[in-house]
Amino acid sequence: MHSKIYRVYLFIFIMGSSLMFGQRFFSPFFPVDDFTMNARSMAMGGARYDLTQNSALSNFDGVNFLLFDFGRRSYTEKRSFPVMDMFDDVVTQNVYVLNRPSYSSFSWLLAIDLGRYINFPISLSLSNAPMWDMRYEYSEEVRASLGPGVYNRDPLVGYHILDIHGTINSLKIDLATKVLGKLRLGFSIEKLYDNNLSMLSGTHNLNNQPDDALASDETSITDISLYTDEPLSYSFGGVIDLKQNSFGLHFKPSFDVGFNTSGQLNNSGDLIGLIPTVDERTQLPFWGLSDSSSSYSFRMPQEFSLSVLSKVKSKTETVVTGGIVITDWENSSRQIATHKSSDTTNFNYHSTMSISFGVEHNILDKVPLRFGFIYSESPLGDEFEITKITIGTGWVFNNLSLDIAAVFGGVEYLYPDLFVPSGQSVDKPELVNESNAVMKATIKYSF
């Protein structure tokens, strides 16, 4: 019996490494797979059935706890252009960029059951976690052609660089109470604040001489800082407990996140800023430089989620979770950037739906084995639909518990060259192949 179960988990793990999620280049335009839930929920498909996702899911059993999350995200990005034959057929995809950055994250949560101290069922929690991870690193090694009759390796002439740094973090307070013994209600309010947001973009010309392979005849690096207006947002949650089943509802209204951007002086002595815009050929998000410092805002869409947890009667302890999330991206498409003039851009985002499912089996002396999947649509369209497979386990040591989880995947899409060489034009979009891995560990201490 156990041998069959292990084969199932091995199959899920292998399949998970070839399924889809990613899109790190677009992370500054909207949050991309930040997995704010703890490791147990993430391993069970991220069904949003934990306190970080629904304020009503607080404990009312007299137990307080302190929780720490450690995350590590890594991805491999390959960019390639098609090599054509004389009949204009694609012979192969020539990979010319290979980037492998990785990022760490940390969050914490303190939950207190105030019912231990007052004669009323109420709980309080305070947490801090990354809400919007914008980090993205792109480095393209550029080599020049030596021309006919020269057989040495093509010399390194420079680099094309795009580095986006920083996160937007959430400092959140959750309050929850219990009504009629079965109904739990919660309310949360969070303040968002930026953490070292910046964008570095340009060409590093090693010889400071014109070269057709580089996007600039000399070293030209633009360094722009971003600052948010640190908005407040709020959400509501509810959970009803029915014997072996629990159902959760959560609603988060839309809110705006404002940005101010500025960099070094341009040739006219003005500060350079950023303008979020759309690439004309692909109709996908793109960045432009403004002729002055700029300001713009992103509207985070309203979100509605339904989640369920069921304890299944079987020979082994089994918990099943599931959920659906509907996000109204369609009404968050229009953005206005203000600089020396005013530019309005419609990103044509699509409203999305996400479906998740997860299972936890407690076997082998109550060591849990967890797995799940998440299917989610993308605001960018059908090309970016995502399926994720999750897997994990955990251990308990008296008042201390440790949970670990992992998600693997990859995605392909077409996008123009980020740095077009001098004197050339963009003929065809390039193929971007991105594979991804996210690991998370959660340490929880109950007291």
Buried (B, 14 or more C-beta within 10 A) or exposed (E): EEEEBEEEBEEBBEEBBEBBBBBBBBBBBBBBBBBBBBBBBBBBBBBBBBBBBBBBBBBBEEEBBBBBBBBBBBBBBBBBBBEEEEEEEEEEBEEBBBBEBEBEBEBEBEBBBBBEEEEEBBBBBEBBBBBBBBBBBBBBEBBBEEEEEEEEEEEEBBBBBBBBBBBBBBBBBBBBBBEEEEEBBBBBBBEBBBBEBBBBBBBBBBBEEEBEBBBBBEBEBBEBBBBBBEBEBBBBBBBBBEEEEBBBBBBBBBBEBEBBBBBEEBEEEBBBBBBBBBBEEBEBBBBBBBBBBBBBBBBBBBBBBBBBBBBEEEEBBBBBBBBBBBBBBEEBBEBEBBBEEEBEBEBBBBBBEBBBBBBBBBBEEEEBBBBBBBBBBBBBBEEBBBBBBBBBBBEBEEEEBBBBBBBBBBBBBEBBBBBEBEEEEEEEBBBBBBBBBBBBBBBBEBE
